Amino acid sequence: MHVDQKSVSNQTNKITYTHIKTGGPRICFMFSGLGYTYEKPLLYYVTMLMLKHGIDVVHIHYTYPKELMTKSTDEIADVMMKDIDLVLQDALSHNDYKNIIFAGKSLGTIPLIQRVMKDEVMLLLTPLLTRSELFKSLLESTYKGLLVIGTRDHYYTKEVYQLKTNTMNVQVIKNADHSLDVLYNPTESLKALETVLNGIEQLL
């Protein structure tokens, strides 16, 4: 395994990313949340799971002001894609991958749903379902993958079950918050994490 720390830029944007290489034919691009970074439990263990299966991992290191969340969903997606496109182009131009997986947490699910989603496997971890544009995009899609959200997440909606299809599995974690933690209950929090990892493993 080899780890590269890289930065890419154009006339207006500069972005850094970490590329963890296993030598395998698949790659997973990971998009973190606004404050939920790759060292936090969920994204850390999703990374470990990918590496276990010989899947390269790219962590995209973006930072945005909280004011970004006041913009429309499409405006947020456009802002983020200016950074994300630089990384996608750079990582894919230097490697010949057979399959691509996209994994987003919270804010990181917005560009996935609004701009990136195609035929690749999508892992949507605590997407912002109360944003009507985002929910509508998911409802009209035929995306394949896994969507996970907790019932105590402030972005949770009971309509989430409408998104369950033959290609998109939906996991709703009872009493889990936006970090997929069950407050003051570490055992249940670990069970929630295990549920997510098992769901992802079935896709891999």
C-alpha positions as CSV (number, residue, x, y, z in Angstrom):
1,M,0.0,0.0,0.0
2,H,1.2,3.5,-0.9
3,V,-0.1,6.9,0.2
4,D,0.2,10.0,-1.9
5,Q,-0.6,13.5,-0.7
6,K,-1.3,15.7,-3.7
7,S,-2.6,19.1,-4.6
8,V,-4.2,20.2,-7.9
9,S,-5.2,23.6,-9.1
10,N,-6.5,25.7,-11.9
11,Q,-6.7,29.5,-12.3
12,T,-9.4,29.8,-9.6
13,N,-9.2,26.8,-7.3
14,K,-6.6,24.7,-5.4
15,I,-7.5,21.5,-3.6
16,T,-5.5,18.8,-1.8
17,Y,-6.3,15.1,-1.6
18,T,-4.9,11.9,-0.2
19,H,-4.7,8.9,-2.5
20,I,-4.3,5.6,-0.8
21,K,-3.2,3.0,-3.4
22,T,-3.6,-0.8,-3.0
23,G,-2.8,-1.6,-6.6
24,G,-6.3,-2.9,-7.2
25,P,-8.6,-2.1,-10.2
26,R,-11.2,-0.2,-8.2
27,I,-11.3,3.2,-6.5
28,C,-13.5,4.9,-4.0
29,F,-13.7,8.7,-3.9
30,M,-14.8,10.0,-0.5
31,F,-16.5,13.3,0.2
32,S,-16.5,14.3,3.9
33,G,-19.1,16.4,5.8
34,L,-18.6,20.0,6.8
35,G,-17.2,19.1,10.2
36,Y,-17.2,15.3,9.9
37,T,-13.7,14.5,8.5
38,Y,-12.0,11.3,7.5
39,E,-10.6,10.6,11.0
40,K,-14.1,10.3,12.4
41,P,-15.3,6.8,13.1
42,L,-17.7,6.3,10.2
43,L,-15.4,7.5,7.4
44,Y,-12.4,5.9,9.0
45,Y,-13.9,2.5,9.1
46,V,-15.4,2.8,5.6
47,T,-11.9,3.6,4.4
48,M,-10.6,0.5,6.2
49,L,-13.3,-1.6,4.6
50,M,-12.3,-0.4,1.1
51,L,-8.7,-1.1,1.7
52,K,-9.6,-4.6,3.0
53,H,-11.2,-5.3,-0.4
54,G,-8.2,-3.9,-2.3
55,I,-10.0,-0.7,-3.3
56,D,-7.9,2.4,-3.7
57,V,-9.3,5.4,-1.7
58,V,-9.2,9.1,-2.3
59,H,-9.9,11.5,0.5
60,I,-10.8,15.0,-0.9
61,H,-9.8,17.7,1.6
62,Y,-12.1,20.7,1.1
63,T,-13.1,23.3,3.6
64,Y,-16.0,25.7,3.2
65,P,-17.6,28.4,5.4
66,K,-20.8,27.5,7.3
67,E,-22.5,30.2,5.2
68,L,-22.3,27.8,2.3
69,M,-25.3,26.0,3.8
70,T,-27.5,29.0,3.3
71,K,-27.2,28.7,-0.5
72,S,-29.5,26.6,-2.7
73,T,-28.7,22.9,-3.1
74,D,-27.6,23.5,-6.8
75,E,-25.4,26.4,-5.8
76,I,-23.6,24.2,-3.2
77,A,-23.1,21.5,-5.7
78,D,-21.6,23.9,-8.2
79,V,-19.2,25.4,-5.6
80,M,-18.0,21.9,-4.5
81,M,-17.7,20.5,-8.0
82,K,-15.1,23.1,-8.9
83,D,-12.9,21.4,-6.4
84,I,-14.0,17.9,-6.9
85,D,-13.6,17.9,-10.7
86,L,-9.9,18.8,-10.2
87,V,-9.4,15.8,-8.1
88,L,-11.4,13.4,-10.2
89,Q,-9.5,14.4,-13.4
90,D,-6.1,14.2,-11.8
91,A,-6.6,10.8,-10.0
92,L,-8.3,9.2,-13.0
93,S,-5.9,10.5,-15.6
94,H,-2.9,8.8,-13.9
95,N,-4.6,5.4,-13.2
96,D,-6.7,2.9,-15.2
97,Y,-9.5,1.9,-12.9
98,K,-12.2,-0.5,-13.9
99,N,-14.8,0.6,-11.3
100,I,-15.5,3.7,-9.3
101,I,-17.3,4.0,-6.0
102,F,-18.5,7.3,-4.5
103,A,-19.0,7.7,-0.8
104,G,-20.4,11.0,0.7
105,K,-21.2,12.1,4.2
106,S,-23.7,14.8,4.9
107,L,-22.6,17.9,2.9
108,G,-20.5,15.5,0.7
109,T,-23.7,13.8,-0.6
110,I,-24.9,17.0,-2.3
111,P,-22.5,17.0,-5.3
112,L,-22.9,13.2,-5.5
113,I,-26.7,13.4,-5.9
114,Q,-26.9,16.6,-7.9
115,R,-23.9,16.3,-10.2
116,V,-21.8,13.1,-10.0
117,M,-24.2,10.2,-9.9
118,K,-24.1,7.9,-13.0
119,D,-23.8,4.1,-13.0
120,E,-21.3,3.8,-10.3
121,V,-22.1,2.5,-6.8
122,M,-23.1,5.3,-4.4
123,L,-22.8,5.3,-0.6
124,L,-24.9,8.1,0.8
125,L,-24.2,8.5,4.5
126,T,-26.7,10.8,6.3
127,P,-27.7,12.8,3.2
128,L,-29.6,16.1,3.7
129,L,-33.0,14.7,2.9
130,T,-35.0,17.7,4.2
131,R,-33.6,19.7,1.3
132,S,-36.4,19.3,-1.2
133,E,-34.2,19.6,-4.3
134,L,-32.0,16.8,-3.0
135,F,-34.9,14.5,-2.1
136,K,-36.6,15.1,-5.5
137,S,-33.3,14.2,-7.3
138,L,-33.1,10.9,-5.4
139,L,-36.8,10.2,-5.9
140,E,-36.4,10.5,-9.7
141,S,-33.2,8.6,-9.9
142,T,-32.3,5.0,-10.6
143,Y,-29.1,5.1,-8.6
144,K,-27.6,2.0,-7.1
145,G,-26.0,1.7,-3.7
146,L,-26.8,2.4,-0.1
147,L,-28.4,5.3,1.8
148,V,-28.1,5.4,5.5
149,I,-29.7,7.8,8.0
150,G,-30.7,7.9,11.7
151,T,-34.2,8.7,13.0
152,R,-32.7,11.4,15.3
153,D,-30.8,13.0,12.4
154,H,-32.2,16.6,11.9
155,Y,-32.2,15.8,8.2
156,Y,-34.3,12.7,8.6
157,T,-37.7,12.4,7.0
158,K,-40.2,9.6,7.2
159,E,-40.5,9.8,3.4
160,V,-37.0,8.2,3.2
161,Y,-38.6,4.8,2.6
162,Q,-39.9,6.1,-0.8
163,L,-36.3,6.0,-1.9
164,K,-35.9,2.3,-1.4
165,T,-35.7,0.6,-4.8
166,N,-34.3,-2.6,-6.4
167,T,-30.9,-0.8,-6.8
168,M,-30.9,1.6,-3.8
169,N,-30.9,0.0,-0.4
170,V,-32.1,2.2,2.5
171,Q,-31.0,1.7,6.1
172,V,-32.7,3.7,8.8
173,I,-30.8,3.5,12.1
174,K,-33.2,3.9,15.1
175,N,-32.2,6.7,17.5
176,A,-29.0,7.5,15.6
177,D,-28.1,11.2,15.1
178,H,-26.4,12.9,12.2
179,S,-23.1,11.2,13.1
180,L,-24.9,7.9,13.3
181,D,-24.2,7.8,17.0
182,V,-26.8,6.8,19.5
183,L,-26.5,9.4,22.2
184,Y,-24.8,8.2,25.5
185,N,-25.0,4.6,24.3
186,P,-21.6,3.4,22.9
187,T,-22.8,-0.2,22.5
188,E,-25.7,0.8,20.2
189,S,-23.5,3.3,18.4
190,L,-21.0,0.5,17.6
191,K,-23.9,-1.7,16.4
192,A,-25.1,1.1,14.1
193,L,-21.6,1.4,12.6
194,E,-21.5,-2.4,12.2
195,T,-24.9,-2.3,10.4
196,V,-23.5,0.3,7.9
197,L,-20.3,-1.6,7.3
198,N,-22.2,-4.8,6.7
199,G,-24.5,-3.0,4.2
200,I,-21.5,-1.6,2.3
201,E,-19.7,-5.0,2.3
202,Q,-22.7,-6.6,0.6
203,L,-22.3,-4.1,-2.2
204,L,-18.6,-4.8,-2.6
